[in-house]
Amino acid sequence: MMKKLIFLLLLAPIALTAQNTDILPYIEVTGNAEDDVEPNKVVLSLSVSENENIKKESNTVAMENKISAFLKSIGTDPANFVVDKYNTNERYTIISGKNVTIKKYYKLTILNLSLLDTIITKCSEVGMDKISIFKIENTSIDSINNILLASAAKNARQKADAIASALGVSISNIQIVNANHFVEPNIVNANNFKMEKMLFSSEDAATGRTSSSLGLNKIHLNASVFIRFGIKQ
């Protein structure tokens, strides 16, 4: 017991020294930077329902082939049009035999936004039930966020230097750094951009609908960096 007590007493100065480092003078600041960027990628969400007889050719498959062929004709990779999920329900009737109700969901990625209206028109014309914008992105958003974080860090340092100058002290070192970046608003599942009620004519689809001159909402990015700077007298 005595040996244990002596050991604890020997550790006490070390513990006191560690606690003293926590109360060294410091300045805490938060730097900010923000930017609005143009989207250059849109992901559409599409769906279709079909009641079909298993002995007949699927109208849904025929529609998929039309959309794929149309995408290829306008220079869009058909591989950007994929099945997201689907479900089926089977039932049997005396008149028509076995029927299958199919509900299919798709994702269609568009990188040339000038074709957005044209593609939506064609998908509606060939039989898609619902079309909405699922996601709006900028493909360079990660590198843009890194630039904003660097700007936010510089902003934090400028604030710290201004405070230190006013107090007659100087910055000695960096003790803590926390960084965050945000996308406002959340652009995933952007249901406020739904286009389900838009009406198109087959004539528009055949001649190639003129895309709107209006742009999509810009993506607002916000970066913040919290820094604790040590100071010296």
N, C-alpha and C positions, 0 to 999 in steps of 0.2 A: 504493500500500500504506500509506503514512504517513497519507494522508487518511482512509482507512478506519479505521485505528487511532485517530486523533483523534476520529472520529465515534462509535466505540464507547465511548471514554472519556467523552465528553460524555453518552452515554446512561446510564452507570453510576449516577450519583446518582439518576436517575429510577427505575431498576430497584430500587435499594436502598430507596427510599421506598415503592415498591409492596409490597415484601416486608415492610417494617416494619408496614404496615397489617394484614397477615395475623396478626400476633402480638399485636394489641390484646386486652386482657382481655375475656372474655365468659363467659356462663353458657348452657349448653345444657339444655333441658328438653323432655319430651314430655307433652302434655296428652291426656287421654282422656275419652270420653263414650260411653255405650251405652244402648240401649233395646230393649224387646221390643214389636213392633207386631202387631196382629191382621191376618191376611190378609183382603183383600176381593175377590180375583180368583183364580180357578182355571182353568187350561187343561188339559182332558182330552186324552189321546191315545187314539184308537180305531182299530181295524183289523178288516177282514173279508176272508174268502177265499170265492170262488165259482167253481164249475165250471159253465159255462153253454153252452148251444147258441146259436150266433149267430142262429138263426131264432126264438128265443123271447124273451119279454120278460125283461129283467134283474131278478133278485130283489134285487140290490144297489141298483139305482136305486129300486125300490119301497120298500126299507128307508129310503133317504135321504129320500124324500118323506114317509114316516111320521114320521121324526124331526123334519124341518123343520116339519111341521104341528103336532106335539106341542109343540115349542118355542114356536111362535107362540101356541098355546092357553094356555100358562102365562106369557105376557108376556115371553118371551125372544126377542131378535132372531134369526131364522133365519140371518141373515148371519154370526152368530158360529160357525156350523157350516160348515167348509170342508174341501175335499180338500187334504191335505198332500202326498201323493205316491202313486203306484201303479205296479204293473208287471203285465205280462200274459205268458202263455205259451200258444201255440197248438199244438193237436195234432189229428190226424184219425183217426177210427175208422170201420170199415165199418158198424157198427150205428147209431151216433148221428151220424155225419158230423163236421163240423168243430166242435171244442170249444175254448173259451178259458178258461184259468184266470186269474182276476183277483185280485190282492191290492191292496186299497185301504187307505190310511191317512188319518186325519182329525184335525183339531184342533177342539175345541169349547170356546169361552170362556164361563165362567159368572161373572156379576157378582153374582148373588143367591145366596149360599152356602147359604141355607136350602133351596134347591131341588136341592142337589147330589145327595143320595141318590135323590130322585125322578127326576132326569134320568138318572143311572147305571142305575137300575132299568129305565126305559123303553128305553134304548139296548140293554141286555142282552136284554130281552124281545122286541124286534123283530128281533134277529139279529146284533148286533155280537159278534165273536169275543173280542176283548180290549179291556179298558178300564183305563187307568191314569192317575194324575195326573202330567202332564208338568211343570207349573210352578205354583208358589204365589207370589202377589205381593200387594203393597199398592200401589195406584195412586198414592199420595202419597209413595212412598218417596224420591223425589229431594228434595222439600222437607223431609222428615224428616231426611235425611242432612245437608242444609245447616244445619239447626238444631243437630244433633249436632256438626258441625264448629265452629260458633261456640262451643258449650259447651266443646269440647275446647281451643279457643284460650284461652278465659277460664281454664280449668283450668291451662294451661301458664303463663299470666301469674301466677296465684296462686302456683304453685310457684317461679317465678323471683323474685318479690317476697319470698317467705319465705327463700329462699337468700341473696338480696342483703342482706336485713335482718340475717340471722345473721352475715354477713361484714362488716357495717358499710359496705357500698357501696350504690350506687343504679343502677337501670336507665337506660341512656342512649338506646339505639336498638335496632331490630330488624335483624339482619344476614341471617338466613336463615329461610325458612319452608317446610316441606314438610307436606302434608296428605294423608291417606288415609282411606278408609272401606271397611268390609267387611260382607258379609252372611254370617252363620253360621247353619246350614250352607248350602252351595250349594243353592239351591232350584230350579235348572234341572235337568231330568231327575231329579226326586226319586223314584227307583225304590223307595225304602223305603216309598212310599205306594201301591204297586201294589194294585189291587183285582181282579185277574184271577180269583181263586178265590172271590169272593163269589157266593152263589147267590140268585136272585130267582125268585119265582113270578109267573105271568101275573096272578094275582089281586091281588098287591101292586101291579103296574104299573097295572092297571085302576082300582083304587080310590085310587091315589095314596099311595105309601109315606110313612110319617112319617119325617121326617129325624131323624138322630141329634142328641141334645142336646149331644153332645161337640163341642168346637171343634177346628179344625186346629191343629197346632203353630204357635206364634207365630214371627215372623221376628225373629231377633236381629241388631241393627245395632250396629256398633262403629266409632267414628271416633277417629282419632289425629292430632295436630298436633305436629310437631317444630319448635321455634323456638330460634334462637340470638340471645340478647339481648346487646348490648354493655353494658359496665358502666363506671362512673367512680368514682374514689375519693371 
